[in-house]
Amino acid sequence: DDDDELLTSEDPLSGDGALDSISFKRIAKPQKPSLASRFLPSPFRPPSTPASDTNTSPRRRNQAANNSSYDTDYAPKDPRSLDWYVEGPGRRVGYDNLTAIDWIYEYSKERTRLRQLHASSTGIIGQLRLLIDASQVWWVLIATGVAVGSIAAGIDVASDWLGDLKTGVCRDVDGEGGGGFYLNKVFCCWGTESYAQCPGWNTWGGLMGIGNKGGGYIVGYIIFVLFSVLFAAAASTLVVRFSVYAKQSGIPEIKTMLGGVVIKRFLGGWTLLVKSLGLCLAVASGMWLGKEGPLVHVACCCANLFMKLFPGINDNEARKREVLSAAAASGISVAFGAPIGGVLFSLEQLSYYFPDKTMWASFVCAMVAAVTLQAYDPFRTGQLVLYQVTYHSGWHAFEIFPFAVLGIMGGLYGAMFIKLNMRVASWRNSSSNPFRSSPIREVILVALITALISFPITFLRAQSSELVEYLFAECRDITDDFLGLCKSGVANTGVILVLLVSAVLGFLLATVTFGLQIPAGILLPSMAVGALYGRVVGLIVEVWQREHPNFSAFTSCEPDVPCVTPGTYAVVGAASALAGATRMTVSIIVIMFELTGALTYVLPIMIAVMLSKWVGDAFGKAGIYESWIHFQQYPFLDNKDDSPVPDIPVSEVMTRAEDLVCITATDHTIDSLRDLLREHPYRGFPVVTTAEVTLLGYISRTELTFALDSSSRSLPGSTQCFFQHEAFADPTTTLDLRPWMDQTPITLNSRSSLMLTNEMFQKLGLRFVVFADQGRLAGLVTKKDLWSVLN
């Protein structure tokens, strides 16, 4: 009897005092310590408050799985009073690739860490420890902002020089001026009125002594195509051979990660290096792609590397996602020169969980990145981006109608772009794609077609950022009208036709380019297409007003004064195209406002963005990033999605108990559990009693595998395993797996609705929900199951 009583007392949930630590009664509030006692450590420690044990973390107490002697007789203030067994989530080893994190567990782990830190932090040293712990996030954000600003400046300089290298080189010829070959066209011709009067910039035909016409034009055409293909091939080779995660924009994957999905190696150092180098080459190739989305990926890579220096952040997946949300804002900040727009972009487009503290952190990171880029001043203009403009006149009431037309055009553009791009992506994954096994060849082909089309058309030959700059500008601010927008002072049919052709070709090329195995964003190409058709509308309205100045709608225009500014239509068109492709609203408006600095044009931009989103939503509410998440089949449930959920009981879609692979609480050995893992590749298993099928908990495949592997070093394969209390079990010859089991999984009744289940997954970030009726297991729904049903 004494032996039985001894074995029974070893179980943490048996005995009279076991329930004290899980009582629902409120613990008496401790007395507030004096000011002196907070900073000066006491020479004596009361016996009821033992020193903090750093080995109480679920990750570090590896030996407890084979030892059932758990001491729970702790004081209420002791950090160990709430252990893994009382709180119930079990231990965690880590997360497999493409699995969802446990938000509830991660935040519970953070609360436990802070409780232990505060309990052990007394005196001046303790307060210093608290200060250091609280400042870790800010050091990561500041370092990320500086790094992102520096990388963005380097990408700007390198891509501009490589892009200009396709058309010529800077060289001092016959002492007439110029500079070294390392200067791009702008810096080589610094101080001259136009590129035509620049003695230092030499086209390839000019260097060969054959001029720029006839044979010189053909030579320039060939070299332009060769460099474009070379840069694109080099960028694709870097991605395919060294880091496949550096492809495309990375925003769909980042959005999925911030939603709680683990994608390993996506934010590694090698990915950062390949993404940065590949982005320089991709932008310089002249393909219809942008650097804005990839810069968000670069920012998150930088933050991830800096977080590795601080285990308090790096070991908690929930805290990591808060920092990544803040870091993403810095990518948009340096891409558009819009720090506030970057914060709103992270809030509106990327983040799954965005509390107030994350908004403040995003603001700091975006500000530091913008200040760093401003300090480098890569364009030597004082502007953060090339296409920042300022307008000298306002808009008139009659222009609301053409602005609304631009909004409708933006919605149609976004709907068509998403549909066509998804069809191209589906074709790429099909067996009919001849480039499926050789993506580099596909990139070379698209780059070749792009270069062949772009060189004869002046608007397409320019870099996308340079094109947007000229389309946004007022004619009186353009000193070198090499694109021919303002040659005659008024629009002509030829310019309008070329702009329309450029917009259509740009749309088609962007549709094919986005999705290639190359670093590529879609924000700047969408802006360029929108600016092209926006400038067309602006030129048409300008011609109409000039030809019919006495029309009743133009009474507000002053005589002999330019009344219509076509550049503003380009800005509104760019905003509408962005809204149509991404379905964003507020962040686009703020970004455009920060780009133009014109508060008077916020209302036209708002009108266009609103109509663009409405028209786009009529064809489908998913933007381009959500469409790619769905195409890649990432298990992402958007907590902002308000799409209707079928009003059916969850029992119609859940995996029923009779179809589940369950683990009984007893009658298992190490070998039998390993056989079960080999036969069934599921992520986890419900644990039930043998007879009544009563739900006891849930154990993940990762935790079960780790527990069996670590125990097999000291225990044979025939060792008995159990998931519930065994009074007469010998801890030296049996394996207690209760520490690795989640004994308090989120549970609902099987008669619950699918809408309620969806709300639970979206709001709580759950990985699975177990359904039980009066304690008996009824079924289970995982995050991917629900995603499959809703999509």
C-alpha positions in Angstrom: 0.0 0.0 0.0 2.8 2.4 0.8 4.4 1.7 -2.6 1.1 2.3 -4.4 0.6 5.6 -2.5 4.2 6.6 -3.5 3.6 5.9 -7.2 0.3 7.7 -7.1 1.8 10.8 -5.5 4.3 11.1 -8.4 1.6 12.1 -10.8 1.3 15.9 -11.0 -2.5 15.8 -11.2 -3.0 13.5 -8.3 -3.1 14.5 -4.7 -4.8 17.2 -2.7 -2.5 20.0 -3.7 -2.4 19.3 -7.4 -5.4 21.4 -8.2 -4.2 24.4 -6.3 -2.2 25.8 -9.2 -5.1 25.4 -11.7 -7.7 26.9 -9.4 -10.0 29.5 -11.1 -9.9 31.6 -8.0 -8.2 34.9 -8.4 -4.8 35.1 -6.7 -4.4 37.8 -4.1 -2.5 40.8 -5.6 1.0 41.0 -4.1 2.0 44.1 -2.2 3.8 46.7 -4.3 7.5 46.7 -3.5 9.2 49.8 -2.3 11.3 51.9 -4.6 14.5 50.8 -2.9 13.6 47.1 -3.0 13.1 47.4 -6.8 16.6 48.5 -7.5 18.6 47.1 -4.6 18.6 43.3 -4.3 17.7 41.9 -0.9 20.5 39.9 0.8 18.0 37.3 1.9 15.5 35.5 -0.2 12.3 34.3 1.4 12.0 30.5 1.4 8.6 30.7 -0.3 10.1 32.3 -3.4 12.8 30.1 -4.8 15.2 31.3 -7.5 14.1 31.1 -11.0 14.9 27.9 -12.8 16.1 28.6 -16.3 15.4 25.0 -17.3 11.7 25.2 -16.9 11.2 26.1 -20.5 9.3 23.3 -22.4 12.2 23.3 -25.0 14.9 22.7 -22.3 13.3 20.1 -20.1 14.1 17.2 -22.3 14.7 14.8 -19.5 11.3 15.1 -18.0 9.8 12.8 -20.6 11.4 9.8 -18.9 11.0 11.1 -15.4 7.6 11.4 -13.8 8.8 13.1 -10.6 7.4 16.6 -11.1 7.5 18.9 -8.1 4.4 21.2 -8.2 4.7 22.6 -4.7 5.6 26.1 -5.8 4.7 29.5 -4.4 2.0 31.5 -6.4 4.6 34.1 -7.5 7.1 31.5 -8.7 7.5 31.4 -12.5 7.4 27.7 -12.4 3.9 27.5 -10.9 2.4 27.3 -14.4 4.2 24.5 -16.2 3.6 22.7 -19.4 1.3 20.2 -17.6 -0.9 22.7 -16.0 -1.3 25.0 -19.0 -1.9 22.0 -21.2 -0.5 22.9 -24.6 2.4 20.3 -24.3 5.9 20.7 -25.5 7.0 21.8 -29.0 10.0 20.8 -31.0 9.6 23.0 -34.0 7.5 23.3 -37.1 7.8 21.4 -40.3 8.0 23.2 -43.7 4.6 24.5 -44.9 2.9 23.8 -41.6 0.9 26.4 -39.6 2.2 27.7 -36.3 0.3 27.5 -33.0 -0.4 31.2 -32.3 -2.0 30.4 -28.9 1.0 28.4 -27.8 3.5 30.9 -29.1 1.9 33.8 -27.2 1.5 31.6 -24.1 5.2 30.8 -24.3 6.1 34.5 -24.6 3.9 35.3 -21.5 5.8 32.6 -19.6 9.1 34.0 -20.7 8.2 37.5 -19.6 6.9 36.2 -16.3 10.1 34.4 -15.6 12.1 37.4 -16.6 10.2 39.8 -14.3 10.3 37.3 -11.4 14.1 37.0 -11.6 14.8 40.7 -12.4 15.4 42.5 -9.1 17.7 45.4 -8.3 19.5 47.6 -10.8 20.9 44.6 -12.8 17.4 43.2 -13.1 16.0 46.5 -14.3 18.8 46.7 -16.8 18.0 43.2 -18.1 14.4 44.2 -18.6 15.5 47.3 -20.5 17.8 45.3 -22.7 15.0 42.7 -23.4 12.6 45.5 -24.3 15.1 47.2 -26.7 15.9 44.1 -28.7 13.0 44.6 -31.2 14.1 48.3 -31.8 17.7 47.3 -32.5 16.4 44.8 -35.1 14.1 47.4 -36.7 16.8 50.1 -36.8 19.4 47.7 -38.2 16.8 46.5 -40.8 16.0 50.1 -41.9 19.6 51.0 -42.4 20.3 47.8 -44.3 17.3 48.1 -46.5 18.0 51.7 -47.3 21.6 50.8 -48.2 20.6 47.9 -50.4 18.0 49.9 -52.1 20.5 52.7 -52.9 22.9 50.1 -54.3 20.2 48.5 -56.4 19.2 51.9 -57.8 22.8 52.8 -58.8 23.6 49.3 -60.2 20.4 48.8 -62.2 20.5 52.3 -63.7 24.1 51.9 -64.9 23.5 48.4 -66.3 20.3 49.6 -67.9 22.1 52.5 -69.6 24.9 50.2 -70.7 22.5 48.7 -73.2 22.4 51.9 -75.2 25.9 53.3 -74.8 28.7 54.1 -72.4 30.1 57.2 -70.8 33.5 58.2 -72.2 35.6 61.3 -72.5 36.1 61.7 -76.3 38.8 64.1 -77.5 38.8 66.0 -74.3 35.2 67.3 -74.8 34.0 66.2 -71.4 32.3 63.2 -70.0 33.6 60.9 -67.4 34.4 57.3 -66.6 32.6 54.3 -67.9 31.2 53.8 -64.4 28.8 56.7 -64.8 25.3 56.2 -66.0 23.7 58.4 -68.6 22.3 60.9 -66.2 25.5 61.5 -64.3 27.6 61.5 -67.5 25.4 64.3 -68.9 25.1 66.2 -65.7 24.8 69.9 -66.4 23.9 69.6 -70.0 20.5 70.8 -71.3 19.7 67.6 -73.2 21.1 64.2 -74.0 21.6 65.3 -77.6 24.1 67.9 -76.4 26.0 65.6 -74.1 29.5 65.1 -75.4 30.4 62.4 -72.9 27.7 59.9 -73.6 28.5 57.7 -76.6 26.1 55.3 -78.3 27.6 52.0 -79.5 27.2 53.1 -83.1 29.0 56.3 -82.3 31.9 54.4 -80.6 32.3 52.3 -83.7 32.3 55.5 -85.9 29.2 54.7 -87.9 26.8 57.2 -86.2 23.3 56.6 -84.9 21.5 56.1 -88.2 21.4 53.3 -90.7 24.2 50.9 -89.7 24.6 52.6 -86.3 20.9 52.0 -85.5 21.2 48.3 -86.4 24.3 47.9 -84.2 22.6 49.7 -81.3 19.6 47.4 -81.8 21.7 44.2 -81.7 23.7 45.3 -78.6 20.5 46.4 -76.8 19.0 43.0 -77.4 22.2 41.1 -76.4 22.6 42.9 -73.2 18.9 42.6 -72.3 19.0 38.8 -72.8 22.3 38.5 -71.0 21.1 40.3 -67.9 17.8 38.3 -67.8 19.6 35.0 -68.3 22.1 35.9 -65.5 19.3 36.8 -63.1 17.4 33.6 -63.8 20.5 31.5 -63.5 21.2 32.9 -60.0 17.6 32.0 -59.0 17.4 28.6 -60.5 20.9 27.4 -59.5 21.4 29.0 -56.1 18.1 30.1 -54.5 14.7 29.2 -56.0 13.0 31.3 -53.3 14.4 34.4 -54.8 12.1 34.2 -57.7 9.2 36.6 -58.4 8.1 39.3 -55.9 7.9 37.2 -52.8 4.9 39.1 -51.4 2.4 36.1 -51.7 4.8 34.0 -49.7 5.4 36.7 -47.1 1.7 37.2 -46.7 1.3 33.5 -46.2 4.1 33.5 -43.6 2.6 36.4 -41.7 -0.6 34.4 -41.7 1.2 31.7 -39.7 2.6 29.3 -42.3 6.3 28.2 -42.0 8.3 28.4 -45.2 11.8 27.4 -44.4 14.8 29.0 -46.1 12.6 31.6 -47.7 14.2 34.4 -45.6 17.7 33.1 -45.5 21.0 34.9 -46.1 21.5 33.1 -49.4 18.1 34.2 -50.6 18.9 37.8 -49.6 22.1 37.8 -51.7 20.6 36.2 -54.8 17.5 38.4 -54.6 19.5 41.6 -54.4 21.9 40.7 -57.2 19.2 39.2 -59.4 17.0 42.2 -58.9 19.8 44.5 -60.2 20.1 42.4 -63.4 16.4 41.8 -63.8 15.6 45.5 -63.7 18.5 46.4 -66.0 17.3 43.8 -68.6 14.3 46.1 -69.4 11.7 43.4 -68.9 8.3 44.5 -67.6 8.9 44.0 -64.0 9.4 46.1 -60.9 11.6 46.1 -57.8 9.0 47.2 -55.3 7.7 43.8 -54.3 11.1 42.2 -54.2 12.3 45.0 -51.9 9.7 43.9 -49.4 11.2 40.4 -49.6 14.7 41.9 -49.1 13.5 43.8 -46.1 12.1 40.7 -44.4 15.3 38.8 -45.2 17.3 41.5 -43.4 15.0 41.4 -40.4 15.2 37.6 -40.2 19.0 37.7 -40.2 19.1 40.3 -37.5 16.6 38.5 -35.4 18.9 35.5 -35.2 21.1 37.6 -32.9 18.3 37.8 -30.3 17.0 34.4 -29.2 14.2 36.0 -27.3 12.7 37.0 -30.6 14.0 34.3 -32.9 12.7 31.4 -30.8 9.1 32.7 -30.9 7.3 32.4 -34.2 4.6 34.9 -33.2 7.1 37.6 -32.3 9.0 37.0 -35.4 5.9 37.7 -37.5 5.3 41.0 -35.7 8.8 42.1 -36.5 8.5 40.9 -40.2 5.3 42.9 -40.5 7.1 46.0 -39.4 10.1 45.3 -41.6 7.9 44.9 -44.7 7.0 48.5 -44.4 10.6 49.6 -45.0 10.6 47.8 -48.4 7.7 49.9 -49.7 9.2 53.0 -48.0 12.4 52.9 -50.1 10.7 51.6 -53.2 8.2 54.5 -53.5 9.8 57.0 -51.2 6.6 56.7 -49.1 7.2 55.8 -45.4 3.6 56.3 -44.4 2.4 54.4 -47.4 4.7 51.5 -46.5 3.2 51.3 -43.0 -0.3 51.2 -44.5 0.8 48.7 -47.2 1.9 46.3 -44.5 -1.3 46.9 -42.6 -3.7 46.6 -45.5 -2.0 44.0 -47.7 0.4 41.9 -45.8 -0.2 41.5 -42.1 -2.4 38.9 -40.5 -2.1 40.3 -37.0 -1.3 44.0 -36.7 -1.6 45.5 -33.2 -0.9 49.1 -32.3 2.6 48.3 -31.2 3.4 46.8 -34.6 2.2 50.0 -36.3 4.6 52.0 -34.3 7.4 49.6 -35.0 6.5 49.7 -38.7 6.7 53.5 -38.7 10.1 53.5 -37.1 11.5 50.9 -39.5 10.1 52.7 -42.5 11.4 56.1 -41.3 14.9 54.8 -40.7 15.0 53.2 -44.2 13.8 56.4 -45.9 16.3 58.5 -44.0 19.1 56.1 -44.9 18.1 56.2 -48.6 17.8 60.0 -48.4 21.3 60.2 -47.0 22.7 58.2 -49.9 20.7 60.3 -52.4 21.5 57.9 -55.3 19.9 60.1 -57.9 21.6 63.3 -56.6 18.2 65.1 -56.8 17.2 65.0 -53.2 14.3 62.6 -54.2 13.8 59.2 -52.7 12.6 57.8 -56.0 13.0 58.9 -59.6 9.4 59.7 -60.3 8.6 62.1 -57.5 6.9 65.1 -59.0 5.3 68.4 -58.0 2.3 70.0 -59.7 1.8 73.8 -60.0 -1.9 73.8 -60.7 -5.1 72.3 -59.4 -7.9 70.4 -61.0 -11.4 71.5 -62.2 -14.8 70.1 -61.6 -15.3 69.0 -65.2 -12.3 66.6 -64.8 -14.2 64.4 -62.3 -15.7 62.5 -65.2 -12.4 61.6 -66.9 -11.0 60.7 -63.5 -13.9 58.3 -63.0 -13.3 56.8 -66.4 -9.7 56.2 -65.4 -11.0 54.4 -62.3 -13.2 52.1 -64.4 -10.3 51.4 -66.8 -8.1 50.5 -63.8 -10.6 48.0 -62.6 -10.9 46.4 -66.0 -7.1 46.3 -66.3 -6.7 44.6 -63.0 -9.4 42.0 -63.8 -7.9 41.2 -67.2 -4.4 41.1 -65.9 -5.2 38.6 -63.1 -7.2 36.4 -65.4 -4.6 36.2 -68.1 -1.7 35.9 -65.7 -3.3 33.0 -63.9 -3.9 31.3 -67.2 -0.3 31.7 -68.2 0.8 30.4 -64.8 -1.5 27.3 -65.2 0.0 26.7 -68.6 3.5 26.9 -67.2 2.7 24.1 -64.7 1.1 22.0 -67.4 2.7 19.2 -69.3 2.2 21.1 -72.6 4.8 23.7 -71.5 8.0 22.9 -73.4 10.0 25.1 -70.9 8.8 23.3 -67.8 12.1 21.6 -67.2 14.2 24.6 -68.4 12.8 27.8 -66.9 16.0 29.7 -67.8 15.2 29.3 -71.5 11.7 30.6 -71.0 13.2 33.7 -69.3 15.6 34.2 -72.2 12.8 33.9 -74.8 10.6 36.4 -73.0 13.6 38.8 -72.6 14.4 38.4 -76.3 10.8 39.2 -77.3 10.7 42.2 -74.9 13.9 43.7 -76.2 12.9 43.2 -79.9 9.6 45.0 -79.3 10.9 47.7 -77.0 13.9 49.1 -78.9 11.8 50.5 -81.9 9.3 52.1 -79.6 10.8 55.0 -77.6 8.4 54.7 -74.7 9.1 51.0 -74.2 12.9 51.4 -74.6 13.2 53.5 -71.5 13.4 51.9 -68.1 10.1 51.6 -66.3 11.0 54.1 -63.6 12.2 56.6 -66.2 9.1 56.1 -68.3 6.8 56.7 -65.3 8.8 59.8 -64.4 8.2 61.4 -67.8 4.6 60.4 -67.9 4.0 62.0 -64.5 5.8 65.3 -65.3 4.3 68.5 -66.6 5.5 69.6 -70.0 7.0 72.8 -68.7 9.2 70.8 -66.3 10.6 68.5 -69.1 13.9 69.9 -70.3 14.8 67.0 -72.6 11.6 65.7 -74.3 13.3 62.7 -75.8 10.0 60.8 -75.6 8.2 63.4 -77.8 5.3 64.1 -75.3 5.5 67.9 -75.6 7.1 68.6 -79.0 4.2 70.5 -80.5 2.8 71.9 -77.3 -0.4 70.0 -77.9 -1.2 66.4 -78.3 -1.3 64.9 -81.7 -2.8 61.7 -83.1 0.6 60.0 -83.5 1.6 60.4 -79.8 -1.7 59.2 -78.6 -1.5 56.1 -80.9 2.0 55.3 -79.7 1.0 55.7 -76.1 -2.0 53.3 -76.6 0.2 50.7 -78.4 2.8 51.0 -75.6 0.1 50.4 -73.0 -1.3 47.3 -74.7 2.2 45.8 -75.3 3.2 46.7 -71.7 0.1 44.9 -70.4 0.8 41.8 -72.4 4.5 41.7 -71.6 3.8 42.2 -67.8 1.2 39.4 -67.9 3.8 37.0 -69.3 6.7 38.2 -67.2 5.1 38.1 -63.8 5.6 34.4 -62.7 8.9 33.7 -64.4 11.9 32.3 -62.5 13.4 35.7 -61.9 13.1 38.5 -59.3 10.1 40.5 -60.5 7.4 42.7 -59.0 4.2 43.9 -60.5 3.6 47.2 -58.8 5.8 49.4 -61.1 4.6 47.7 -64.4 1.0 48.3 -63.3 1.8 51.9 -62.6 3.5 52.2 -66.0 0.5 50.8 -67.8 -1.9 53.0 -65.9 0.3 56.0 -66.5 0.3 55.3 -70.2 -3.5 55.1 -70.6 -3.9 57.9 -68.1 -1.7 60.2 -70.2 -3.7 59.3 -73.2 -6.9 60.4 -71.5 -5.2 63.5 -70.3 -4.0 64.4 -73.8 -7.5 63.8 -75.2 -9.1 66.1 -72.6 -6.3 68.7 -73.2 -7.0 68.7 -77.0 -10.7 68.9 -76.4 -10.3 71.9 -74.1 -8.0 73.7 -76.5 -10.2 73.1 -79.5 -13.4 74.1 -77.7 -12.5 76.6 -75.1 -16.0 78.1 -75.0 -17.7 74.8 -74.1 -19.8 75.2 -71.0 -17.8 72.6 -69.0 -14.6 74.7 -69.5 -15.9 78.0 -68.1 -13.6 77.6 -65.1 -10.5 77.7 -67.3 -8.7 81.0 -67.7 -7.9 82.1 -71.2 -4.4 81.7 -72.6 -3.4 79.6 -69.5 -3.0 75.8 -69.6 -6.1 74.4 -68.0 -5.5 70.6 -68.2 -2.3 68.9 -66.9 -2.0 65.5 -68.7 0.6 64.4 -66.1 -2.0 64.4 -63.3 -4.1 62.0 -65.4 -1.0 59.7 -65.6 -0.9 59.7 -61.8 -4.6 59.0 -61.4 -4.3 56.2 -64.0 -1.3 54.7 -62.3 -3.2 54.6 -59.0 -6.3 53.1 -60.7 -4.2 50.3 -62.3 -2.5 49.6 -58.9 -5.9 49.4 -57.2 -7.2 47.1 -59.9 -4.3 44.7 -59.7 -3.9 44.6 -55.9 -7.4 45.6 -54.7 -5.7 47.9 -52.2 -7.2 51.3 -51.4 -5.9 53.5 -48.6 -2.3 52.6 -49.0 -2.3 53.4 -52.7 -3.8 56.8 -52.1 -1.2 57.7 -49.5 1.6 56.4 -51.7 0.5 58.5 -54.6 0.1 61.5 -52.3 3.6 61.1 -51.0 4.9 60.7 -54.6 3.3 63.9 -55.9 3.2 66.0 -52.7 0.0 67.5 -54.1 -2.8 67.4 -51.5 -5.2 68.8 -54.0 -5.1 65.6 -56.1 -6.0 63.3 -53.3 -9.7 63.5 -54.1 -9.3 62.5 -57.8 -7.1 59.7 -56.8 -9.6 58.5 -54.2 -12.4 58.6 -56.8 -10.4 56.5 -59.3 -9.2 54.0 -56.7 -12.7 53.5 -55.3 -14.2 52.9 -58.8 -11.3 50.7 -59.7 -11.8 48.4 -56.7 -15.5 48.2 -57.3 -15.1 47.3 -60.9 -12.4 44.8 -60.1 -14.4 43.2 -57.3 -17.2 42.7 -59.7 -15.0 40.2 -61.5 -13.5 38.6 -58.4 -12.4 40.0 -55.0 -9.0 38.3 -55.0 -6.1 40.6 -56.0 -3.0 39.4 -57.8 -1.3 38.3 -54.6 -4.3 36.4 -53.2 -4.6 34.7 -56.6 -1.1 33.5 -56.5 -1.5 32.3 -52.9 -4.5 30.3 -54.1 -2.6 29.1 -57.2 0.4 27.9 -55.0 -2.1 26.2 -52.7 -0.7 27.7 -49.6 -3.0 27.1 -46.6 -3.7 30.7 -46.0 -7.0 31.9 -44.4 -7.3 35.7 -44.7 -8.8 37.1 -41.5 -9.9 40.2 -43.5 -11.8 38.1 -46.1 -15.6 38.7 -45.9 -16.6 36.2 -48.5 -19.7 34.2 -47.7 -19.2 30.9 -46.0 -21.8 28.1 -46.7 -24.3 27.9 -43.9 -23.9 24.2 -43.2 -23.0 22.2 -40.1 -19.4 21.4 -39.9 -20.2 17.7 -39.6 -20.7 17.7 -43.4 -17.1 18.7 -44.1 -15.1 17.4 -41.1 -13.2 14.1 -41.1 -15.3 11.8 -38.9 -13.8 9.9 -36.0 -14.2 6.5 -37.8 -12.1 7.9 -40.7 -9.4 9.3 -38.4 -6.2 7.6 -37.5 -6.3 7.9 -33.7 -3.8 6.8 -31.0 -5.2 5.0 -28.0 -3.9 6.1 -24.6 -2.3 2.7 -23.8 -1.2 -0.6 -25.4 1.6 1.0 -27.5 5.3 0.4 -27.8 8.0 2.6 -29.3 8.1 0.3 -32.4 4.4 0.2 -32.9 4.2 4.0 -32.8 7.0 4.2 -35.3 5.2 1.8 -37.6 2.1 4.1 -37.3 4.2 7.1 -38.3 5.6 5.2 -41.3 2.1 4.0 -42.5 0.3 7.3 -42.1 1.9 10.6 -43.3 -0.5 12.8 -41.3 0.6 15.9 -39.4 -0.9 14.8 -36.1 -3.2 12.3 -34.4 -6.0 12.6 -31.8 -5.4 10.7 -28.6 -8.4 8.8 -27.2 -9.2 6.2 -24.6 -9.5 2.6 -25.7 -13.1 1.8 -24.9 -15.2 5.0 -24.9 -13.2 6.9 -27.5 -13.0 9.8 -25.1 -10.8 12.6 -26.4 -7.7 13.0 -24.3 -5.7 15.4 -26.5 -3.8 15.8 -29.7 -0.2 15.0 -30.5 1.7 16.4 -33.5 3.7 14.2 -35.7 6.8 16.3 -35.1 6.6 16.1 -31.3 5.9 12.3 -31.4 8.8 11.6 -33.7 11.2 13.6 -31.6 10.0 12.0 -28.4 10.4 8.5 -29.8 13.8 9.2 -31.3 15.2 10.8 -28.2 13.9 8.0 -26.0 15.2 5.2 -28.1 18.7 6.0 -27.1 18.1 4.6 -23.6 15.0 2.5 -24.1 14.4 -0.6 -26.3 11.8 -0.6 -29.0 9.5 -2.9 -27.0 9.1 -0.2 -24.3 5.5 0.4 -23.3 4.2 3.9 -24.1 1.1 5.6 -22.7 -0.7 9.0 -22.9 -2.6 8.9 -19.6 -1.7 8.4 -16.0 -0.5 4.9 -15.1 -0.3 4.5 -11.4 2.0 1.5 -11.4 4.2 2.4 -14.4 7.9 2.2 -13.8 9.4 5.5 -15.2 12.7 3.7 -16.0 11.1 1.0 -18.2 8.1 2.9 -19.7 7.7 6.0 -21.8 5.2 8.7 -20.7 4.3 10.8 -23.7 1.9 13.1 -21.9 4.4 16.0 -21.9 4.4 16.0 -25.7 0.6 16.0 -26.1 -1.7 19.0 -26.3 -4.1 18.1 -23.6 -6.3 21.2 -24.2 -6.9 21.4 -27.9 -9.6 23.9 -29.1 -12.8 21.8 -29.2 -16.3 22.4 -30.6 -19.5 20.5 -30.8 -20.0 18.5 -34.0 -23.3 20.4 -34.5 -21.4 23.7 -34.8 -21.7 25.6 -38.1 -19.0 25.9 -40.7 -19.2 29.7 -40.3 -18.3 29.5 -36.6 -15.5 27.1 -37.4 -14.1 29.5 -40.1 -14.3 32.4 -37.6 -12.3 30.3 -35.0 -9.6 29.6 -37.6 -9.4 33.2 -38.8 -9.5 35.0 -35.5 -7.5 32.6 -33.4 -5.0 31.4 -36.1 -5.7 27.8 -35.3 -4.0 24.8 -36.9 -6.9 22.4 -36.3 -10.1 22.1 -34.4 -11.3 18.9 -32.7 -15.0 18.1 -32.5 -16.4 16.1 -29.6 -19.8 15.3 -28.3 -20.0 15.0 -24.5 -16.3 14.2 -24.5 -16.4 11.5 -27.2 -14.3 12.3 -30.3 -16.6 13.1 -33.3 -14.2 14.5 -35.9 -11.4 16.9 -36.9 -10.9 19.8 -39.3 -7.4 21.1 -40.1 -6.6 24.5 -41.6 -5.8 23.0 -45.0 -9.1 21.0 -44.9 -11.0 24.3 -44.3 -9.0 26.1 -47.0 -9.8 23.3 -49.5 -13.6 23.6 -48.7 -13.7 27.4 -49.0 -11.6 27.4 -52.2 
